[in-house]
């Protein structure tokens, strides 16, 4: 087991205080958006086995079977298949979707063949992998997830009483569900920018008024008004109104599969995902938006967001169920004096302490204590036990 040194990514939407508070460090005054734990080449964690800090990616590359286990290498290749993060949203992230595995492979191959540089701002596919993800709230957390039913979206837009939105209301009421959502999203993203900015401004003012009331869309409208304040004139504000507004309490989670439009608005959470950086954006961002490719990836299927809660496995591990194998997220709420929890699995794992203090003990009696905000990596098959007083999140692979 190894204590990890992790990189904080300073994206503009990040909170200036949440991650420093978790880590017990002084805020710098700059946004601190994500703390990355894993072996992603963009910001691999570092560990020290006696010869100085080494990127976890290099450690795995030197002995993939020893670090990841045969089953993981055989299934996912010689790399850590997940990326673990702490995410701290101070303002809205872009409304976005992720491709499925076939779309990612095809898109990556196409952009490679066309010679688009890997770091080009208009590149859609940074790698050939999909990016399913799970977000579990550490504090009250606000986000957008999946399309509203069109009739509900029509009711919300109609409640704003903005004339420019009436054609969208009519489409949402008259067309079949998937067709209606697609037609409105295309119209919003392809509209003349100045005219749409004026529509967004009027919609934002109306949303702010409704957000101060107690109507059925008050909470959502307050969120949309804040997004419009952060991104004035952005057509993504109207696109966001097509999505379900979600509030998570600590311990609640969302799973986001391929093609599901979503955005995170505020709060602190842990995020676990397949090891990919493929994002297609549709608003609330100054970054590149490729509308044709976006429409190829988005799944225009309405539905209520499924808020997930952990299930007790019977041995104190609370597991967040997911339909994919690249990652498995669970949580331990440790009580003083309770029996230690065995952690050995035939897969690599990363453990993050988010409250209190936790101790990992190896088979030889070696102990590693994790304070709040610290994390540790354990190779496949490493026999460990966990005890202490606090909360620990565990990221590993389904095998």
DOBA-849996 format. One line per 3 residues: their letters; for each residue x, y, z of C-alpha. Coordinates in nm, 4 decimals. Layout:
% residues N
A> X:Y:Z ~ ...;
***
This chain:
% residues 399
XXX> 0.0000:0.0000:0.0000 ~ 0.1255:0.3470:-0.0870 ~ 0.0270:0.6956:0.0227;
XXX> -0.0604:0.8995:-0.2864 ~ 0.0419:1.2524:-0.3747 ~ -0.2287:1.3907:-0.6023;
XXX> -0.2684:1.6826:-0.8418 ~ -0.5371:1.9505:-0.8099 ~ -0.6734:2.0759:-1.1421;
XXX> -0.7491:2.4525:-1.1366 ~ -1.0395:2.4679:-1.3819 ~ -1.2265:2.7987:-1.3853;
XXX> -1.5535:2.6501:-1.2536 ~ -1.3914:2.5144:-0.9389 ~ -1.4603:2.6228:-0.5827;
XXX> -1.1854:2.8291:-0.4205 ~ -1.2422:2.6744:-0.0764 ~ -1.3933:2.3227:-0.0842;
XXX> -1.0861:2.1161:-0.1764 ~ -0.8495:2.3171:0.0485 ~ -1.0934:2.2629:0.3353;
XXX> -1.0977:1.8869:0.2672 ~ -0.7177:1.8724:0.2490 ~ -0.6606:2.1059:0.5436;
XXX> -0.4615:2.3532:0.3345 ~ -0.4864:2.7275:0.2907 ~ -0.6919:2.8472:-0.0067;
XXX> -0.4847:3.0127:-0.2769 ~ -0.7677:3.2351:-0.3966 ~ -0.7687:3.0466:-0.7275;
XXX> -1.0294:2.7865:-0.8314 ~ -0.9472:2.4300:-0.7274 ~ -1.1853:2.2118:-0.9247;
XXX> -1.0705:1.8492:-0.9183 ~ -0.8307:1.6339:-0.7189 ~ -0.7192:1.3457:-0.9425;
XXX> -0.6328:1.0032:-0.7991 ~ -0.5128:0.7429:-1.0446 ~ -0.2864:0.6905:-1.3418;
XXX> -0.4375:0.9156:-1.6090 ~ -0.1475:1.0555:-1.8169 ~ -0.2842:1.4076:-1.7745;
XXX> -0.2114:1.4126:-1.4010 ~ -0.1029:1.0771:-1.2545 ~ -0.0789:1.0347:-0.8795;
XXX> 0.2723:0.9872:-0.7397 ~ 0.3995:0.7408:-0.4840 ~ 0.7338:0.6717:-0.3183;
XXX> 0.8591:0.3159:-0.2631 ~ 1.1969:0.4283:-0.1366 ~ 1.3636:0.5846:-0.4382;
XXX> 1.1697:0.9097:-0.4642 ~ 0.8281:1.0067:-0.6068 ~ 0.7225:0.8097:-0.9161;
XXX> 0.4027:0.8489:-1.1231 ~ 0.1577:0.5673:-1.0606 ~ 0.1305:0.5284:-1.4381;
XXX> 0.5024:0.4409:-1.4523 ~ 0.4699:0.1946:-1.1648 ~ 0.1879:0.0147:-1.3440;
XXX> 0.3674:0.0194:-1.6803 ~ 0.6708:-0.1473:-1.5219 ~ 0.4672:-0.4427:-1.3888;
XXX> 0.1062:-0.4359:-1.5103 ~ 0.0212:-0.7923:-1.4054 ~ 0.1697:-0.7445:-1.0608;
XXX> -0.0021:-0.4120:-1.0004 ~ -0.3377:-0.4679:-1.1731 ~ -0.3797:-0.8444:-1.1552;
XXX> -0.4177:-1.0885:-1.4431 ~ -0.7964:-1.0548:-1.4672 ~ -0.7834:-0.6752:-1.5028;
XXX> -0.5020:-0.6814:-1.7607 ~ -0.6782:-0.9523:-1.9622 ~ -1.0040:-0.7538:-1.9657;
XXX> -0.8907:-0.3910:-1.9892 ~ -0.5252:-0.3992:-2.0937 ~ -0.2136:-0.2881:-1.9027;
XXX> -0.3528:0.0316:-1.7517 ~ -0.5669:0.1322:-1.4571 ~ -0.9216:0.1273:-1.6007;
XXX> -1.0654:0.3955:-1.3722 ~ -0.9975:0.7529:-1.2625 ~ -1.0996:0.8638:-0.9128;
XXX> -1.1604:1.2319:-0.8337 ~ -1.2802:1.4774:-0.5764 ~ -1.4892:1.7353:-0.7644;
XXX> -1.5654:2.0813:-0.6237 ~ -1.8052:2.2900:-0.8330 ~ -1.8182:2.6612:-0.7549;
XXX> -2.0020:2.7463:-1.0770 ~ -2.1709:2.5301:-1.3382 ~ -1.9703:2.2846:-1.5445;
XXX> -2.0587:2.2653:-1.9129 ~ -2.3694:2.0741:-2.0162 ~ -2.2100:1.7668:-2.1701;
XXX> -2.2412:1.4064:-2.2851 ~ -1.9955:1.1205:-2.3197 ~ -1.9768:0.8690:-2.6078;
XXX> -2.0228:0.4955:-2.5774 ~ -1.7255:0.2674:-2.6423 ~ -1.7920:0.2126:-3.0136;
XXX> -1.8462:0.5854:-3.0723 ~ -1.5258:0.6703:-2.8863 ~ -1.3185:0.4208:-3.0853;
XXX> -1.4603:0.5423:-3.4167 ~ -1.4314:0.9114:-3.3272 ~ -1.0760:0.8778:-3.2015;
XXX> -0.9656:0.6820:-3.5102 ~ -1.1264:0.9412:-3.7386 ~ -0.9586:1.2392:-3.5689;
XXX> -0.6253:1.0588:-3.5621 ~ -0.6556:0.9842:-3.9351 ~ -0.7352:1.3500:-4.0035;
XXX> -0.4260:1.4558:-3.8119 ~ -0.6040:1.6700:-3.5515 ~ -0.3513:1.7371:-3.2731;
XXX> -0.4330:1.5676:-2.9426 ~ -0.4438:1.9013:-2.7622 ~ -0.6377:2.0913:-3.0307;
XXX> -0.9281:2.2930:-2.8856 ~ -1.1637:2.1583:-3.1533 ~ -1.0784:1.7943:-3.0818;
XXX> -1.3702:1.5835:-2.9520 ~ -1.1985:1.2534:-2.8768 ~ -0.8842:1.2577:-2.6617;
XXX> -0.8748:0.8779:-2.6381 ~ -1.0570:0.5678:-2.7625 ~ -1.2447:0.4911:-2.4426;
XXX> -1.5935:0.5568:-2.3119 ~ -1.6527:0.7577:-1.9947 ~ -1.9357:0.6293:-1.7770;
XXX> -1.9151:0.7980:-1.4385 ~ -2.0634:0.8105:-1.0909 ~ -2.0844:1.1193:-0.8696;
XXX> -2.1434:1.0741:-0.4961 ~ -2.2166:1.3849:-0.2890 ~ -2.0002:1.4752:0.0106;
XXX> -2.1978:1.7949:0.0719 ~ -2.5399:1.8999:-0.0571 ~ -2.4851:1.8850:-0.4325;
XXX> -2.6791:2.0322:-0.7222 ~ -2.6772:1.9166:-1.0814 ~ -2.8655:1.8433:-1.4023;
XXX> -2.9158:1.4885:-1.5246 ~ -3.1012:1.3545:-1.8276 ~ -3.3909:1.4993:-2.0236;
XXX> -3.7140:1.6033:-1.8618 ~ -4.0293:1.4570:-2.0106 ~ -4.1205:1.7008:-2.2923;
XXX> -4.4549:1.7957:-2.1379 ~ -4.2785:1.8912:-1.8146 ~ -4.0134:2.0869:-2.0061;
XXX> -4.2949:2.2639:-2.1923 ~ -4.4628:2.3532:-1.8627 ~ -4.1383:2.4994:-1.7294;
XXX> -4.0670:2.7057:-2.0420 ~ -4.4284:2.8234:-2.0548 ~ -4.4127:2.9349:-1.6905;
XXX> -4.1360:3.1809:-1.7843 ~ -4.3814:3.3704:-2.0083 ~ -4.1127:3.4591:-2.2653;
XXX> -4.2588:3.4947:-2.6146 ~ -3.9405:3.3703:-2.7845 ~ -3.9802:3.0349:-2.6083;
XXX> -4.3349:2.9687:-2.7311 ~ -4.2244:2.7847:-3.0493 ~ -4.0227:2.5459:-2.8296;
XXX> -4.3252:2.4924:-2.6059 ~ -4.5380:2.4060:-2.9079 ~ -4.2818:2.1557:-3.0373;
XXX> -4.2478:1.9886:-2.6974 ~ -4.6248:1.9439:-2.6727 ~ -4.6918:1.8330:-3.0305;
XXX> -4.4068:1.6047:-3.1385 ~ -4.3148:1.2524:-3.0217 ~ -4.0884:1.2714:-2.7169;
XXX> -3.7472:1.1962:-2.8676 ~ -3.8213:1.3981:-3.1821 ~ -3.9388:1.6945:-2.9756;
XXX> -3.6281:1.7012:-2.7574 ~ -3.3979:1.6700:-3.0582 ~ -3.5783:1.9423:-3.2544;
XXX> -3.5676:2.1911:-2.9679 ~ -3.2027:2.1236:-2.8836 ~ -3.1031:2.1667:-3.2492;
XXX> -3.2984:2.4911:-3.2698 ~ -3.1359:2.6285:-2.9540 ~ -2.7800:2.5410:-3.0531;
XXX> -2.8106:2.6513:-3.4156 ~ -2.9939:2.9810:-3.3554 ~ -2.8331:3.3114:-3.4449;
XXX> -2.6155:3.3892:-3.1442 ~ -2.7197:3.7501:-3.0798 ~ -3.0897:3.6731:-3.0981;
XXX> -3.0476:3.3708:-2.8719 ~ -2.8491:3.5770:-2.6208 ~ -3.1429:3.8156:-2.5936;
XXX> -3.3805:3.5224:-2.5411 ~ -3.1519:3.3826:-2.2729 ~ -3.1447:3.7190:-2.0951;
XXX> -3.5243:3.7404:-2.0864 ~ -3.5541:3.3761:-1.9765 ~ -3.2946:3.4305:-1.7035;
XXX> -3.4794:3.7291:-1.5588 ~ -3.8025:3.5304:-1.5533 ~ -3.6263:3.2299:-1.3963;
XXX> -3.4789:3.4524:-1.1260 ~ -3.8284:3.5767:-1.0357 ~ -3.9743:3.2263:-1.0252;
XXX> -3.6716:3.1049:-0.8291 ~ -3.7675:3.3385:-0.5452 ~ -4.1122:3.1819:-0.5125;
XXX> -4.2433:2.8426:-0.4033 ~ -4.3817:2.7113:-0.7319 ~ -4.3102:2.3650:-0.8753;
XXX> -4.0065:2.4889:-1.0693 ~ -3.8686:2.7315:-0.8092 ~ -3.5526:2.5354:-0.7220;
XXX> -3.4752:2.4581:-1.0852 ~ -3.5349:2.8167:-1.1959 ~ -3.3029:2.9484:-0.9260;
XXX> -3.0341:2.7156:-1.0597 ~ -3.0927:2.8201:-1.4205 ~ -3.0803:3.1868:-1.3214;
XXX> -2.7457:3.1314:-1.1502 ~ -2.6104:2.9496:-1.4571 ~ -2.7244:3.2416:-1.6753;
XXX> -2.5457:3.4817:-1.4397 ~ -2.2244:3.2800:-1.4774 ~ -2.2654:3.2364:-1.8556;
XXX> -2.4633:3.5395:-1.9802 ~ -2.6253:3.4882:-2.3181 ~ -2.5125:3.1249:-2.3444;
XXX> -2.7669:2.9094:-2.5343 ~ -2.6740:2.6303:-2.2940 ~ -2.9035:2.7990:-2.0404;
XXX> -3.2064:2.7077:-2.2543 ~ -3.0611:2.3617:-2.3241 ~ -3.0242:2.3153:-1.9469;
XXX> -3.3955:2.3862:-1.9013 ~ -3.4671:2.0661:-2.0926 ~ -3.2845:1.8657:-1.8229;
XXX> -3.3892:1.7346:-1.4833 ~ -3.2720:1.9435:-1.1906 ~ -3.1342:1.7239:-0.9101;
XXX> -3.0344:1.7907:-0.5505 ~ -2.8267:1.5234:-0.3787 ~ -2.7774:1.4899:-0.0054;
XXX> -2.4420:1.3607:0.1272 ~ -2.4083:0.9919:0.0447 ~ -2.6494:1.0031:-0.2506;
XXX> -2.5156:0.9421:-0.6007 ~ -2.5883:0.9685:-0.9718 ~ -2.4715:0.7245:-1.2384;
XXX> -2.4240:0.8776:-1.5844 ~ -2.4004:0.6449:-1.8812 ~ -2.3208:0.7177:-2.2438;
XXX> -2.5293:0.9800:-2.4203 ~ -2.6945:1.1210:-2.1067 ~ -2.6728:1.5033:-2.1005;
XXX> -2.5699:1.6376:-1.7625 ~ -2.3985:1.9183:-1.5753 ~ -2.2800:1.9736:-1.2201;
XXX> -2.3770:2.3070:-1.0677 ~ -2.2475:2.3281:-0.7114 ~ -2.1148:2.1188:-0.4258;
XXX> -1.8380:1.8759:-0.3315 ~ -1.8399:1.5101:-0.4294 ~ -1.6315:1.2083:-0.5172;
XXX> -1.6415:1.1057:-0.8808 ~ -1.5395:0.7706:-1.0243 ~ -1.5220:0.7092:-1.3980;
XXX> -1.3687:0.5022:-1.6714 ~ -1.0199:0.6303:-1.7520 ~ -1.1141:0.8693:-2.0321;
XXX> -1.1329:1.2408:-2.1104 ~ -1.3905:1.2329:-2.3932 ~ -1.6447:1.5136:-2.3558;
XXX> -1.8916:1.6587:-2.6064 ~ -2.0350:1.9901:-2.4872 ~ -2.3669:2.1569:-2.5587;
XXX> -2.3557:2.4746:-2.3534 ~ -2.2462:2.6727:-2.0462 ~ -1.8936:2.6858:-2.1800;
XXX> -1.6635:2.8983:-2.3944 ~ -1.5124:2.5756:-2.5317 ~ -1.5695:2.4055:-2.8664;
XXX> -1.9199:2.2744:-2.9419 ~ -1.9517:2.0311:-3.2336 ~ -2.3278:2.0222:-3.2866;
XXX> -2.3419:1.7436:-3.5514 ~ -2.1206:1.5123:-3.3447 ~ -2.3084:1.6012:-3.0289;
XXX> -2.6397:1.5071:-3.1890 ~ -2.4903:1.1748:-3.2985 ~ -2.3983:1.0907:-2.9389;
XXX> -2.6890:1.2313:-2.7349 ~ -2.9639:0.9876:-2.6408 ~ -3.2931:1.1753:-2.6576;
XXX> -3.4661:0.9577:-2.4020 ~ -3.6546:1.1378:-2.1236 ~ -3.6795:0.9996:-1.7738;
XXX> -3.6455:1.0739:-1.4075 ~ -3.2857:1.0766:-1.2791 ~ -3.2201:0.7686:-1.0691;
XXX> -3.0681:0.8879:-0.7428 ~ -2.8667:0.5989:-0.6017 ~ -2.8034:0.5114:-0.2416;
XXX> -2.5494:0.2564:-0.1200 ~ -2.6473:-0.0984:-0.0341 ~ -2.4905:-0.2698:0.2670;
XXX> -2.3044:-0.5793:0.1538 ~ -2.3336:-0.7328:0.4999 ~ -1.9743:-0.6761:0.6113;
XXX> -1.9867:-0.2996:0.6589 ~ -1.9084:-0.2125:0.2976 ~ -2.1770:0.0066:0.1377;
XXX> -2.1742:-0.0473:-0.2389 ~ -2.3018:0.1871:-0.5109 ~ -2.4295:-0.0381:-0.7883;
XXX> -2.3264:0.0351:-1.1480 ~ -2.3913:-0.1535:-1.4747 ~ -2.0291:-0.1421:-1.5950;
XXX> -1.7118:-0.3265:-1.4904 ~ -1.4344:-0.0664:-1.5194 ~ -1.5022:0.0601:-1.1706;
XXX> -1.6768:-0.0183:-0.8445 ~ -1.7466:0.2482:-0.5809 ~ -1.8156:0.1732:-0.2160;
XXX> -1.8030:0.3428:0.1218 ~ -1.7055:0.2453:0.4758 ~ -1.8390:0.4388:0.7724;
XXX> -1.5923:0.3373:1.0433 ~ -1.6833:0.3219:1.4106 ~ -1.4238:0.3175:1.6893;
XXX> -1.3732:-0.0263:1.8403 ~ -1.5416:-0.2084:1.5513 ~ -1.3759:-0.5058:1.3857;
XXX> -1.1343:-0.4270:1.1042 ~ -1.2641:-0.4721:0.7491 ~ -1.0676:-0.7003:0.5113;
XXX> -0.9982:-0.5322:0.1764 ~ -0.8056:-0.7836:-0.0333 ~ -0.9374:-0.8136:-0.3909;
XXX> -0.7740:-0.9435:-0.7125 ~ -0.7769:-0.5890:-0.8525 ~ -0.6075:-0.2567:-0.7745;
XXX> -0.7819:-0.0173:-0.5388 ~ -0.7616:0.3424:-0.4220 ~ -0.8926:0.4409:-0.0796;
XXX> -0.9842:0.7996:0.0088 ~ -1.0551:0.9233:0.3607 ~ -1.3210:1.1969:0.3515;
XXX> -1.3894:1.2308:0.7244 ~ -1.2094:1.1424:1.0471 ~ -0.9090:0.9121:1.0304;
XXX> -0.8561:0.5598:0.8935 ~ -0.5763:0.3055:0.9238 ~ -0.4730:0.0473:0.6678;
XXX> -0.2818:-0.2548:0.7973 ~ -0.0868:-0.4937:0.5754 ~ -0.0293:-0.8655:0.6257;
XXX> 0.3156:-0.7925:0.7722 ~ 0.1727:-0.5474:1.0249 ~ 0.2724:-0.2366:0.8321;
XXX> 0.0296:0.0458:0.9059 ~ -0.0642:0.3525:0.7033 ~ -0.2891:0.6149:0.8583;
XXX> -0.5003:0.8315:0.6296 ~ -0.6087:1.1722:0.7503 ~ -0.9043:1.3535:0.5965;
XXX> -0.8342:1.4212:0.2287 ~ -0.5530:1.1637:0.1995 ~ -0.5632:0.8590:-0.0262;
XXX> -0.3733:0.5341:-0.0726 ~ -0.3171:0.2886:-0.3554 ~ -0.2997:-0.0892:-0.3113;
XXX> -0.1986:-0.3333:-0.5883 ~ -0.4129:-0.6305:-0.6834 ~ -0.4310:-0.9015:-0.4194;
XXX> -0.2647:-0.6948:-0.1481 ~ -0.4008:-0.8288:0.1849 ~ -0.5193:-0.5279:0.3849;
XXX> -0.7540:-0.4439:0.6676 ~ -0.9226:-0.1111:0.7383 ~ -1.0272:0.0380:1.0699;
XXX> -1.0550:0.3758:1.2397 ~ -1.3194:0.6389:1.2976 ~ -1.4463:0.8225:0.9916;
XXX> -1.5524:0.7666:0.6312 ~ -1.3509:0.6010:0.3538 ~ -1.4479:0.5683:-0.0122;
XXX> -1.3064:0.2740:-0.2042 ~ -1.2508:0.2666:-0.5804 ~ -1.1651:-0.0628:-0.7455;
XXX> -1.2531:-0.2805:-1.0481 ~ -1.5286:-0.5392:-1.0798 ~ -1.3609:-0.8780:-1.1289;
***
